[in-house]
């Protein structure tokens, strides 16, 4: 059972305010990322979950603005919960997932302080050994496309959990890994891509919004 009192005693945090489509949110994030970095392998074990990424904001805004009827949504790599919690606040039923136990605690805390608990389920998810039973109208995720070795597991999750007429929405900054990922998706999914520009404190950033919908069975491998 999650306890916000115990969470506050365990973690040193700062509050990040966000506004999406005139709704206001607050997100707790770690004050010091160093507390979650494995010093023996800092390059490969940077805590991606512990930041608010521009890609998450683009995805949250898109879902809030474009999907008026309630959807069931599975979010992969939920991190601090920005996209999924905002989607829940706009009426969708969202399953937030993470692998890191600290991230799962932050998901509970952020769902709690944004009063979205009734629309949210929070689950541990190992991409290589997934144990979720449902299928979903949508699978969403931000900044998932950066490690090519994870792509086969991602494809397997998409096949397993998106409903027959569902869709997959992903956001990512353009990276070298983007093309091989899209090449891997092409036989299975129709692909639409939009370029979104966001002004950050230091620069204007480009974020790709990628929509995948299943090809007809006769057109798949």
Residue frames as a rotation matrix with the C-alpha (Angstrom) as fourth column:
UNK 1
0.577 0.817 0.000 0.00
0.817 -0.577 0.000 0.00
0.000 0.000 -1.000 0.00
UNK 2
-0.258 -0.680 0.686 1.40
0.639 -0.653 -0.407 3.40
0.725 0.334 0.603 -1.02
UNK 3
0.486 0.326 -0.811 1.79
0.831 -0.461 0.312 6.07
-0.272 -0.825 -0.495 1.67
UNK 4
0.584 -0.254 0.771 2.45
0.330 -0.793 -0.512 9.69
0.741 0.554 -0.379 0.68
UNK 5
0.882 -0.275 0.382 3.80
-0.470 -0.482 0.739 10.32
-0.019 -0.832 -0.555 4.19
UNK 6
0.547 -0.700 0.460 6.35
0.298 0.676 0.674 7.54
-0.783 -0.232 0.578 3.83
UNK 7
0.491 -0.334 0.805 7.24
0.845 -0.042 -0.533 8.77
0.212 0.942 0.261 0.34
UNK 8
0.770 -0.139 0.622 7.92
-0.092 -0.990 -0.108 12.28
0.631 0.026 -0.775 1.62
UNK 9
0.775 -0.513 0.368 10.18
-0.424 0.009 0.905 10.89
-0.468 -0.858 -0.211 4.34
UNK 10
0.480 -0.563 0.673 12.13
0.536 0.796 0.283 8.76
-0.694 0.224 0.684 1.83
UNK 11
0.046 -0.397 0.916 12.69
0.992 -0.089 -0.089 11.11
0.117 0.913 0.390 -1.12
UNK 12
-0.305 -0.195 -0.932 14.01
0.286 -0.952 0.106 14.65
-0.908 -0.235 0.346 -1.50
UNK 13
-0.094 0.434 0.896 11.87
0.985 0.170 0.021 16.23
-0.143 0.885 -0.443 -4.22
UNK 14
-0.850 0.051 -0.524 10.98
-0.082 -0.996 0.036 19.41
-0.520 0.074 0.851 -6.01
UNK 15
0.072 0.960 0.269 7.58
0.521 0.194 -0.831 20.32
-0.850 0.200 -0.487 -7.45
UNK 16
-0.949 -0.314 0.039 7.29
0.172 -0.409 0.896 21.13
-0.266 0.857 0.441 -11.16
UNK 17
-0.061 0.972 -0.225 4.07
-0.050 -0.228 -0.972 22.96
-0.997 -0.048 0.062 -12.16
UNK 18
-0.945 -0.161 0.286 2.65
0.261 0.156 0.953 22.26
-0.198 0.975 -0.105 -15.63
UNK 19
-0.112 0.936 -0.335 -0.34
-0.401 -0.351 -0.847 23.55
-0.909 0.040 0.414 -17.57
UNK 20
-0.967 -0.079 0.243 -1.86
0.173 0.499 0.849 21.50
-0.188 0.863 -0.469 -20.40
UNK 21
-0.534 0.800 0.272 -4.98
0.398 -0.046 0.916 22.74
0.746 0.598 -0.294 -22.22
UNK 22
-0.132 0.419 0.898 -5.84
-0.513 -0.804 0.300 25.09
0.848 -0.421 0.321 -19.34
UNK 23
0.903 0.323 -0.283 -5.61
0.064 0.550 0.833 22.34
0.425 -0.770 0.476 -16.71
UNK 24
0.230 -0.837 0.497 -2.96
-0.843 -0.427 -0.329 22.77
0.487 -0.343 -0.803 -14.02
UNK 25
0.825 -0.080 -0.559 -0.80
0.213 0.961 0.177 19.95
0.523 -0.265 0.810 -12.69
UNK 26
0.426 -0.768 0.479 2.04
-0.905 -0.356 0.234 19.48
-0.009 -0.533 -0.846 -10.22
UNK 27
0.801 -0.225 -0.554 4.71
0.034 0.942 -0.334 16.80
0.597 0.249 0.763 -10.54
UNK 28
0.718 -0.610 0.335 7.21
-0.443 -0.030 0.896 15.67
-0.537 -0.792 -0.292 -7.95
UNK 29
0.775 -0.558 -0.295 10.64
0.021 0.490 -0.871 14.90
0.631 0.669 0.392 -9.33
UNK 30
0.530 -0.626 -0.572 13.89
0.846 0.348 0.403 13.98
-0.054 -0.698 0.714 -7.59
UNK 31
0.928 -0.250 -0.276 15.92
-0.196 -0.958 0.208 16.98
-0.317 -0.139 -0.938 -6.50
UNK 32
-0.020 -0.994 -0.103 19.19
-0.859 -0.035 0.511 15.10
-0.512 0.099 -0.853 -7.09
UNK 33
0.740 0.266 -0.618 19.51
-0.611 0.648 -0.453 12.66
0.280 0.713 0.642 -9.98
UNK 34
-0.265 -0.952 -0.153 22.84
-0.734 0.302 -0.609 11.48
0.626 -0.049 -0.779 -8.55
UNK 35
-0.293 0.210 0.933 20.91
-0.841 0.408 -0.356 9.57
-0.455 -0.888 0.057 -5.89
UNK 36
0.603 0.670 0.433 19.62
-0.339 0.707 -0.621 7.22
-0.722 0.228 0.653 -8.61
UNK 37
0.614 -0.472 -0.632 22.73
-0.697 0.052 -0.715 6.78
0.371 0.880 -0.297 -10.78
UNK 38
0.913 -0.395 0.098 24.74
0.327 0.856 0.401 3.57
-0.243 -0.334 0.911 -10.59
UNK 39
0.612 -0.715 -0.338 28.24
-0.612 -0.699 0.370 5.03
-0.501 -0.020 -0.865 -10.21
UNK 40
-0.181 -0.718 0.672 29.82
-0.025 0.686 0.727 1.85
-0.983 0.115 -0.142 -11.60
UNK 41
-0.618 0.039 0.785 28.03
0.763 0.268 0.587 2.31
-0.188 0.962 -0.196 -14.94
UNK 42
-0.306 0.511 -0.803 26.70
0.170 -0.801 -0.574 5.87
-0.937 -0.312 0.158 -15.08
UNK 43
-0.819 -0.054 -0.572 26.67
-0.510 -0.389 0.767 5.97
-0.263 0.920 0.291 -18.89
UNK 44
-0.750 0.504 -0.428 24.23
-0.026 0.625 0.781 3.08
0.660 0.597 -0.455 -19.29
UNK 45
-0.328 0.630 -0.704 22.26
0.899 0.436 -0.029 3.53
0.289 -0.643 -0.710 -16.09
UNK 46
-0.980 0.101 0.172 21.19
-0.128 -0.980 -0.151 7.17
0.153 -0.170 0.974 -16.27
UNK 47
-0.600 0.800 -0.028 17.72
0.530 0.371 -0.763 7.33
-0.599 -0.472 -0.646 -14.65
UNK 48
-0.896 0.266 0.355 15.68
0.223 -0.420 0.880 8.31
0.383 0.868 0.317 -17.73
UNK 49
-0.061 0.961 -0.269 12.53
0.828 0.199 0.525 8.04
0.558 -0.191 -0.808 -15.64
UNK 50
-0.023 -0.016 -1.000 13.57
0.942 -0.336 -0.017 10.84
-0.335 -0.942 0.023 -13.28
UNK 51
-0.887 -0.255 -0.384 13.24
0.116 -0.930 0.350 13.79
-0.446 0.266 0.854 -15.68
UNK 52
0.352 0.935 -0.049 10.36
0.248 -0.143 -0.958 15.54
-0.903 0.325 -0.282 -17.41
UNK 53
-0.646 -0.624 0.440 11.12
0.518 0.064 0.853 15.27
-0.560 0.779 0.282 -21.12
UNK 54
-0.615 0.395 -0.683 9.82
-0.617 -0.780 0.104 17.61
-0.491 0.485 0.723 -23.82
UNK 55
-0.815 0.279 -0.508 8.56
-0.265 0.601 0.754 14.53
0.516 0.749 -0.416 -25.65
UNK 56
-0.692 0.581 -0.429 6.27
0.722 0.531 -0.444 13.70
-0.030 -0.616 -0.787 -22.71
UNK 57
-0.474 0.506 -0.721 4.72
0.025 -0.811 -0.585 17.16
-0.880 -0.295 0.371 -22.86
UNK 58
-0.693 0.194 -0.694 4.11
-0.720 -0.230 0.655 16.89
-0.033 0.954 0.299 -26.61
UNK 59
-0.799 0.377 -0.469 2.45
0.187 0.896 0.402 13.50
0.572 0.234 -0.786 -26.14
UNK 60
-0.619 0.575 -0.534 0.34
0.661 0.016 -0.750 14.68
-0.423 -0.818 -0.390 -23.20
UNK 61
-0.522 0.404 -0.751 -0.87
-0.386 -0.897 -0.215 17.74
-0.761 0.178 0.624 -25.10
UNK 62
-0.773 0.206 -0.600 -1.73
-0.559 0.229 0.797 15.68
0.302 0.951 -0.062 -28.17
UNK 63
-0.736 0.517 -0.436 -3.78
0.561 0.827 0.035 13.14
0.379 -0.219 -0.899 -26.22
UNK 64
-0.543 0.523 -0.657 -5.55
0.486 -0.443 -0.753 15.88
-0.685 -0.728 -0.013 -24.25
UNK 65
-0.489 0.290 -0.823 -6.44
-0.519 -0.855 0.007 17.79
-0.701 0.431 0.568 -27.41
UNK 66
-0.627 0.097 -0.773 -7.24
-0.750 0.192 0.633 15.07
0.209 0.977 -0.048 -29.92
UNK 67
-0.689 0.331 -0.645 -9.03
0.240 0.943 0.229 12.28
0.684 0.003 -0.729 -28.04
UNK 68
-0.499 0.577 0.647 -12.35
-0.748 -0.664 0.016 13.39
0.438 -0.476 0.763 -26.60
UNK 69
0.656 0.732 -0.183 -14.01
-0.542 0.626 0.561 10.01
0.525 -0.269 0.807 -26.00
UNK 70
0.409 -0.522 0.749 -12.49
-0.798 0.194 0.570 7.93
-0.443 -0.831 -0.337 -23.18
UNK 71
0.415 -0.403 -0.816 -9.81
-0.504 0.644 -0.575 5.42
0.757 0.650 0.064 -24.19
UNK 72
0.931 -0.335 0.144 -8.04
0.071 0.553 0.830 2.63
-0.358 -0.763 0.538 -22.36
UNK 73
0.667 -0.745 -0.026 -4.34
-0.496 -0.418 -0.761 3.48
0.556 0.520 -0.648 -22.49
UNK 74
0.779 -0.595 -0.199 -1.20
0.596 0.602 0.531 1.54
-0.196 -0.532 0.823 -21.66
UNK 75
0.805 -0.590 0.063 1.81
-0.540 -0.774 -0.331 3.80
0.244 0.233 -0.941 -21.10
UNK 76
0.686 -0.680 -0.260 5.24
0.663 0.731 -0.163 2.20
0.301 -0.061 0.952 -21.43
UNK 77
-0.376 -0.923 -0.087 8.14
0.866 -0.316 -0.388 3.72
0.331 -0.221 0.917 -19.52
UNK 78
0.555 0.810 0.187 5.90
0.693 -0.575 0.435 6.13
0.460 -0.112 -0.881 -17.65
UNK 79
-0.442 -0.813 0.379 8.74
0.416 -0.561 -0.716 7.78
0.795 -0.159 0.586 -15.74
UNK 80
-0.993 0.083 -0.089 7.27
0.033 -0.521 -0.853 10.45
-0.117 -0.850 0.514 -13.48
UNK 81
-0.425 0.892 0.154 3.83
0.771 0.446 -0.454 9.87
-0.474 -0.074 -0.878 -14.98
UNK 82
-0.698 0.132 -0.704 3.42
-0.207 -0.978 0.021 13.15
-0.686 0.160 0.710 -16.87
UNK 83
-0.811 0.377 -0.446 1.75
-0.482 0.001 0.876 11.79
0.331 0.926 0.181 -20.01
UNK 84
-0.606 0.578 -0.546 -0.40
0.458 0.815 0.355 9.17
0.650 -0.036 -0.759 -18.34
UNK 85
-0.535 0.397 -0.746 -1.57
0.725 -0.238 -0.646 11.31
-0.434 -0.886 -0.161 -15.43
UNK 86
-0.724 0.278 -0.631 -2.54
-0.420 -0.903 0.085 14.15
-0.547 0.327 0.771 -17.76
UNK 87
-0.750 0.475 -0.460 -4.40
-0.273 0.410 0.870 11.68
0.602 0.778 -0.178 -19.99
UNK 88
-0.557 0.538 -0.632 -6.24
0.782 0.597 -0.181 10.39
0.280 -0.595 -0.754 -16.92
UNK 89
-0.644 0.282 -0.711 -7.20
0.288 -0.772 -0.567 13.95
-0.709 -0.570 0.416 -15.95
UNK 90
-0.632 0.415 -0.655 -8.84
-0.752 -0.531 0.390 14.28
-0.186 0.739 0.648 -19.38
UNK 91
0.231 0.950 0.211 -11.01
-0.917 0.285 -0.279 11.23
-0.325 -0.129 0.937 -18.76
UNK 92
0.236 -0.198 -0.951 -9.01
-0.611 0.732 -0.303 8.28
0.756 0.652 0.052 -20.07
UNK 93
0.929 0.015 0.371 -8.39
-0.295 0.636 0.714 5.03
-0.225 -0.772 0.595 -18.17
UNK 94
0.450 -0.863 -0.229 -4.62
-0.656 -0.146 -0.741 4.70
0.606 0.483 -0.632 -17.97
UNK 95
0.933 -0.342 -0.111 -2.29
0.340 0.742 0.578 1.91
-0.115 -0.577 0.808 -16.89
UNK 96
0.611 -0.788 0.078 1.09
-0.760 -0.612 -0.220 3.42
0.221 0.075 -0.972 -15.98
UNK 97
0.945 -0.306 -0.116 4.06
0.320 0.938 0.135 1.05
0.068 -0.165 0.984 -16.10
UNK 98
0.443 -0.883 0.155 7.68
-0.833 -0.470 -0.294 1.12
0.332 0.001 -0.943 -14.99
UNK 99
0.472 -0.423 -0.773 10.48
0.243 0.906 -0.347 -1.28
0.847 -0.024 0.531 -14.17
UNK 100
-0.593 -0.790 0.154 12.44
0.131 -0.283 -0.950 0.80
0.794 -0.543 0.272 -11.65
UNK 101
-0.083 0.604 -0.792 11.00
0.940 0.311 0.138 0.56
0.330 -0.733 -0.594 -8.10
UNK 102
-0.649 -0.159 -0.744 11.82
0.475 -0.848 -0.234 4.22
-0.594 -0.505 0.626 -7.35
UNK 103
-0.944 0.326 -0.043 9.95
-0.223 -0.539 0.812 5.29
0.242 0.776 0.582 -10.49
UNK 104
-0.319 0.870 -0.375 6.92
0.520 0.492 0.698 3.31
0.792 0.028 -0.610 -9.35
UNK 105
-0.239 0.188 -0.953 6.93
0.928 -0.246 -0.281 5.21
-0.287 -0.951 -0.116 -6.05
UNK 106
-0.855 -0.105 -0.507 7.01
0.005 -0.981 0.196 8.53
-0.518 0.165 0.839 -7.92
UNK 107
-0.757 0.653 -0.023 4.12
0.036 0.077 0.996 7.38
0.652 0.754 -0.082 -10.13
UNK 108
-0.086 0.732 -0.676 2.02
0.916 0.324 0.234 6.70
0.391 -0.599 -0.699 -7.03
UNK 109
-0.410 -0.132 -0.902 2.98
0.677 -0.707 -0.205 10.04
-0.611 -0.695 0.379 -5.50
UNK 110
-0.963 -0.011 -0.271 2.21
-0.154 -0.801 0.579 12.06
-0.223 0.599 0.769 -8.64
UNK 111
-0.512 0.852 -0.115 -1.10
0.334 0.320 0.886 10.29
0.791 0.415 -0.449 -9.21
UNK 112
-0.111 0.428 -0.897 -1.94
0.994 0.070 -0.089 11.07
0.025 -0.901 -0.433 -5.57
UNK 113
-0.527 -0.144 -0.838 -1.14
0.429 -0.896 -0.116 14.80
-0.734 -0.421 0.534 -5.66
UNK 114
-0.935 0.212 -0.283 -2.96
-0.353 -0.554 0.754 15.29
0.004 0.805 0.593 -8.98
UNK 115
-0.352 0.866 0.355 -6.12
-0.513 0.139 -0.847 13.54
-0.783 -0.481 0.395 -7.72
UNK 116
-0.039 0.274 -0.961 -6.21
-0.980 0.176 0.090 11.08
0.193 0.946 0.262 -10.63
UNK 117
-0.730 -0.412 0.544 -6.13
-0.567 0.810 -0.148 7.81
-0.380 -0.417 -0.826 -8.73
UNK 118
0.074 0.853 0.516 -9.59
-0.260 0.516 -0.816 6.62
-0.963 -0.074 0.260 -9.83
UNK 119
0.869 0.253 -0.426 -8.59
-0.452 0.049 -0.891 6.66
-0.204 0.966 0.157 -13.53
UNK 120
0.154 -0.944 -0.291 -5.14
-0.882 0.001 -0.471 5.13
0.445 0.329 -0.833 -13.01
UNK 121
0.991 -0.098 0.094 -3.64
0.045 0.888 0.458 1.70
-0.128 -0.449 0.884 -12.46
UNK 122
0.371 -0.928 -0.037 0.10
-0.924 -0.364 -0.119 1.46
0.097 0.078 -0.992 -11.73
UNK 123
0.980 0.009 0.198 2.00
-0.023 0.997 0.069 -1.71
-0.197 -0.073 0.978 -12.57
UNK 124
-0.047 -0.994 0.101 5.52
-0.462 0.111 0.880 -3.07
-0.886 -0.005 -0.464 -12.65
UNK 125
0.943 0.333 -0.021 6.40
-0.172 0.431 -0.886 -4.12
-0.286 0.839 0.463 -16.21
UNK 126
-0.189 -0.955 0.230 9.38
-0.172 0.263 0.949 -6.09
-0.967 0.140 -0.214 -17.41
UNK 127
0.192 0.303 -0.933 9.39
-0.917 -0.283 -0.280 -5.70
-0.349 0.910 0.224 -21.20
UNK 128
-0.573 -0.507 -0.644 11.01
-0.724 0.681 0.107 -9.11
0.384 0.528 -0.758 -21.62
UNK 129
-0.835 0.331 -0.440 8.54
0.445 0.876 -0.186 -10.88
0.324 -0.351 -0.879 -19.35
UNK 130
-0.731 0.558 0.392 5.30
-0.563 -0.818 0.115 -8.88
0.385 -0.136 0.913 -19.39
UNK 131
-0.810 0.466 -0.357 2.48
0.569 0.772 -0.283 -9.97
0.144 -0.432 -0.890 -17.10
UNK 132
-0.643 0.703 -0.304 -0.42
-0.511 -0.689 -0.514 -7.66
-0.571 -0.175 0.802 -17.93
UNK 133
-0.566 0.455 0.687 -3.59
0.453 0.868 -0.202 -9.45
-0.689 0.197 -0.698 -19.03
UNK 134
0.395 0.867 -0.304 -5.57
0.240 -0.417 -0.877 -6.74
-0.887 0.273 -0.373 -20.86
UNK 135
-0.376 -0.422 0.825 -5.43
0.922 -0.256 0.290 -5.22
0.088 0.870 0.485 -24.33
UNK 136
-0.212 0.143 -0.967 -5.78
0.444 -0.867 -0.226 -1.47
-0.871 -0.477 0.120 -24.81
UNK 137
0.825 0.533 0.185 -7.22
0.448 -0.419 -0.790 1.08
-0.344 0.735 -0.584 -27.23
UNK 138
0.776 -0.596 0.206 -3.88
-0.310 -0.645 -0.699 2.86
0.549 0.478 -0.685 -27.20
UNK 139
0.500 -0.757 -0.420 -0.27
0.848 0.331 0.413 2.22
-0.174 -0.563 0.808 -26.29
UNK 140
0.879 -0.204 0.431 1.74
-0.047 -0.936 -0.349 5.38
0.475 0.286 -0.832 -25.66
UNK 141
0.558 -0.736 -0.384 5.29
0.745 0.239 0.623 6.22
-0.367 -0.633 0.681 -24.70
UNK 142
0.948 -0.307 0.078 7.84
-0.247 -0.871 -0.425 9.03
0.199 0.384 -0.902 -24.83
UNK 143
0.189 -0.981 0.029 11.60
-0.965 -0.191 -0.180 8.73
0.182 0.006 -0.983 -25.37
UNK 144
0.629 0.062 0.775 11.50
-0.313 0.933 0.179 4.95
-0.712 -0.355 0.606 -25.77
UNK 145
0.949 -0.177 0.262 13.34
0.314 0.446 -0.838 4.83
0.032 0.877 0.479 -29.11
UNK 146
0.633 -0.771 0.062 17.00
-0.767 -0.636 -0.083 5.07
0.104 0.005 -0.995 -28.20
UNK 147
-0.331 -0.735 0.591 18.35
-0.702 0.611 0.367 1.57
-0.631 -0.294 -0.718 -27.50
UNK 148
-0.130 0.284 -0.950 18.16
-0.921 0.321 0.222 -0.69
0.368 0.903 0.220 -30.54
UNK 149
-0.892 -0.249 -0.377 18.56
-0.129 0.940 -0.316 -3.80
0.433 -0.233 -0.871 -28.41
UNK 150
-0.735 0.674 0.080 15.17
-0.061 0.052 -0.997 -3.00
-0.676 -0.737 0.003 -26.82
UNK 151
-0.522 0.559 -0.645 13.30
-0.850 -0.408 0.334 -2.81
-0.077 0.722 0.688 -30.15
UNK 152
-0.659 0.314 -0.684 12.34
-0.094 0.867 0.489 -6.52
0.746 0.386 -0.542 -30.37
UNK 153
-0.755 0.395 -0.523 10.78
0.643 0.292 -0.708 -6.33
-0.127 -0.871 -0.475 -26.89
UNK 154
-0.663 0.513 -0.545 8.89
-0.353 -0.856 -0.377 -3.17
-0.660 -0.058 0.749 -27.88
UNK 155
-0.591 0.426 -0.685 7.50
-0.704 0.144 0.696 -4.83
0.395 0.893 0.215 -31.00
UNK 156
-0.720 0.288 -0.631 6.39
0.379 0.925 -0.009 -7.81
0.582 -0.246 -0.775 -28.93
UNK 157
-0.735 0.450 -0.507 4.61
0.396 -0.323 -0.860 -5.52
-0.551 -0.833 0.059 -26.45
UNK 158
-0.621 0.511 -0.594 2.82
-0.713 -0.684 0.157 -3.71
-0.325 0.521 0.789 -29.28
UNK 159
-0.596 0.374 -0.710 1.62
-0.377 0.650 0.659 -6.99
0.709 0.661 -0.246 -30.81
UNK 160
-0.733 0.225 -0.642 0.51
0.562 0.732 -0.385 -8.33
0.384 -0.643 -0.663 -27.43
UNK 161
-0.564 0.394 -0.725 -1.27
0.672 -0.291 -0.681 -5.34
-0.480 -0.872 -0.101 -25.92
UNK 162
-0.778 0.380 -0.500 -2.74
-0.506 -0.851 0.139 -3.06
-0.373 0.361 0.855 -28.58
UNK 163
0.005 0.871 0.490 -6.32
0.003 0.490 -0.871 -3.95
-1.000 0.006 0.000 -29.51
UNK 164
-0.073 -0.055 0.996 -7.15
0.855 0.511 0.091 -4.98
-0.514 0.858 0.009 -33.07
UNK 165
0.407 0.289 0.866 -8.29
0.754 -0.641 -0.140 -1.49
0.515 0.711 -0.479 -34.10
UNK 166
0.746 -0.162 -0.646 -6.09
0.469 -0.561 0.682 0.34
-0.472 -0.812 -0.342 -31.63
UNK 167
0.728 -0.541 0.422 -3.16
0.110 -0.515 -0.850 2.66
0.677 0.665 -0.315 -32.17
UNK 168
0.322 -0.748 -0.580 0.30
0.930 0.137 0.340 3.37
-0.175 -0.649 0.740 -30.84
UNK 169
0.869 -0.071 0.489 1.51
0.063 -0.966 -0.252 6.92
0.490 0.250 -0.835 -30.15
UNK 170
0.360 -0.838 -0.410 5.18
0.911 0.221 0.348 7.60
-0.201 -0.498 0.843 -29.52
UNK 171
0.967 -0.178 0.184 7.19
-0.119 -0.949 -0.293 10.79
0.226 0.261 -0.938 -29.14
UNK 172
0.473 -0.878 -0.074 10.94
0.758 0.363 0.542 11.14
-0.449 -0.312 0.837 -29.38
UNK 173
0.409 -0.505 -0.760 13.64
-0.534 -0.808 0.249 13.60
-0.740 0.304 -0.600 -30.24
UNK 174
0.891 -0.115 -0.439 15.13
-0.360 0.411 -0.838 12.65
0.277 0.904 0.325 -33.64
UNK 175
0.254 -0.821 0.511 17.94
-0.629 0.261 0.732 10.14
-0.734 -0.508 -0.450 -33.10
UNK 176
-0.558 -0.548 -0.623 20.04
-0.829 0.405 0.386 7.75
0.041 0.732 -0.680 -35.16
UNK 177
-0.919 0.187 0.347 17.94
0.063 0.938 -0.340 4.94
-0.389 -0.291 -0.874 -33.73
UNK 178
-0.156 0.948 -0.278 14.71
-0.508 -0.318 -0.800 6.40
-0.847 0.016 0.531 -35.14
UNK 179
-0.037 0.139 -0.990 15.20
-0.996 0.073 0.047 5.05
0.079 0.988 0.136 -38.67
UNK 180
-0.831 -0.263 -0.490 15.98
-0.283 0.959 -0.035 1.42
0.479 0.109 -0.871 -37.75
UNK 181
-0.764 0.631 0.139 13.00
0.024 0.243 -0.970 1.48
-0.645 -0.737 -0.201 -35.40
UNK 182
0.050 0.826 -0.561 10.66
-0.710 -0.366 -0.602 2.71
-0.703 0.429 0.568 -38.12
UNK 183
-0.354 -0.254 -0.900 12.10
-0.859 0.469 0.205 0.19
0.370 0.846 -0.384 -40.57
UNK 184
-0.998 -0.028 -0.059 11.29
0.001 0.896 -0.444 -2.56
0.065 -0.443 -0.894 -38.07
UNK 185
-0.484 0.873 -0.067 7.72
-0.071 -0.115 -0.991 -1.27
-0.872 -0.475 0.117 -37.65
UNK 186
-0.513 0.260 -0.818 6.98
-0.799 -0.492 0.346 -0.81
-0.313 0.831 0.460 -41.36
UNK 187
-0.852 0.204 -0.481 5.93
-0.154 0.782 0.604 -4.39
0.500 0.589 -0.635 -42.19
UNK 188
-0.653 0.564 -0.506 3.42
0.753 0.553 -0.356 -4.45
0.079 -0.614 -0.786 -39.33
UNK 189
0.047 0.632 -0.773 2.09
0.701 -0.573 -0.425 -0.92
-0.712 -0.522 -0.470 -39.02
UNK 190
0.372 0.116 0.921 1.03
0.717 -0.666 -0.206 2.06
0.589 0.737 -0.331 -41.08
UNK 191
-0.208 -0.615 -0.760 3.16
0.931 -0.362 0.038 4.99
-0.299 -0.700 0.648 -39.93
UNK 192
0.626 0.296 0.721 2.36
0.471 -0.881 -0.047 8.68
0.622 0.369 -0.691 -39.67
UNK 193
-0.167 -0.761 -0.627 4.93
0.981 -0.189 -0.033 11.19
-0.093 -0.620 0.779 -38.40
UNK 194
0.795 0.327 0.511 4.57
0.357 -0.933 0.041 14.83
0.491 0.150 -0.858 -37.39
UNK 195
-0.391 -0.915 -0.099 7.37
0.736 -0.246 -0.631 17.19
0.553 -0.320 0.769 -36.39
UNK 196
0.787 0.610 -0.091 6.57
0.515 -0.569 0.641 19.31
0.339 -0.552 -0.762 -33.35
UNK 197
-0.266 -0.877 0.400 8.71
0.362 -0.475 -0.802 22.23
0.894 -0.068 0.443 -32.21
UNK 198
0.731 0.436 -0.524 8.99
0.630 -0.137 0.764 23.17
0.261 -0.889 -0.375 -28.55
UNK 199
0.253 -0.637 0.729 10.72
-0.270 -0.769 -0.579 26.16
0.929 -0.050 -0.366 -27.06
UNK 200
0.529 -0.215 -0.821 12.89
0.791 0.475 0.385 25.10
0.307 -0.853 0.422 -24.16
UNK 201
0.805 -0.209 -0.555 14.92
0.235 -0.746 0.623 27.37
-0.544 -0.632 -0.552 -21.91
UNK 202
-0.057 -0.979 -0.198 18.09
-0.018 -0.197 0.980 26.97
-0.998 0.059 -0.007 -23.95
UNK 203
-0.921 -0.283 -0.269 16.85
-0.283 0.008 0.959 26.24
-0.270 0.959 -0.088 -27.49
UNK 204
0.186 0.941 -0.282 14.00
-0.957 0.109 -0.268 25.22
-0.221 0.320 0.921 -29.75
UNK 205
-0.688 -0.423 0.589 13.69
-0.382 0.902 0.201 21.44
-0.616 -0.087 -0.783 -29.76
UNK 206
-0.229 0.577 -0.784 12.17
-0.882 0.218 0.418 19.17
0.412 0.787 0.459 -32.38
UNK 207
-0.540 0.173 0.824 10.05
-0.434 0.781 -0.449 16.25
-0.721 -0.600 -0.347 -31.23
UNK 208
-0.782 0.297 -0.548 8.70
-0.413 0.412 0.812 13.55
0.467 0.861 -0.200 -33.54
UNK 209
-0.206 0.800 0.564 5.12
-0.712 0.273 -0.647 12.42
-0.672 -0.535 0.513 -32.93
UNK 210
-0.841 -0.194 -0.505 4.71
-0.491 0.664 0.563 8.94
0.227 0.722 -0.654 -34.41
UNK 211
0.058 0.910 0.410 1.35
-0.842 0.266 -0.470 7.19
-0.537 -0.318 0.782 -34.89
UNK 212
-0.908 -0.339 -0.246 1.25
-0.416 0.805 0.423 3.47
0.055 0.487 -0.872 -35.69
UNK 213
0.165 0.951 0.262 -1.89
-0.845 0.273 -0.459 1.60
-0.508 -0.146 0.849 -36.76
UNK 214
-0.253 -0.316 0.914 -1.98
-0.056 0.948 0.312 -2.09
-0.966 0.028 -0.258 -37.66
UNK 215
-0.673 0.011 -0.740 -1.85
-0.740 -0.029 0.672 -3.11
-0.014 1.000 0.028 -41.30
UNK 216
0.525 0.836 -0.158 -4.49
-0.849 0.528 -0.027 -5.51
0.061 0.148 0.987 -42.62
UNK 217
0.410 -0.355 0.840 -3.62
-0.342 0.794 0.503 -9.10
-0.845 -0.494 0.204 -41.80
UNK 218
0.833 -0.049 0.551 -3.13
0.479 0.564 -0.673 -9.91
-0.277 0.824 0.493 -45.49
UNK 219
0.769 -0.544 0.336 -0.44
-0.116 -0.636 -0.763 -7.21
0.629 0.547 -0.552 -45.71
UNK 220
0.572 -0.562 0.598 1.61
-0.788 -0.172 0.592 -8.33
-0.230 -0.809 -0.541 -42.68
UNK 221
-0.426 -0.806 -0.411 4.54
-0.853 0.509 -0.114 -10.75
0.301 0.302 -0.904 -42.69
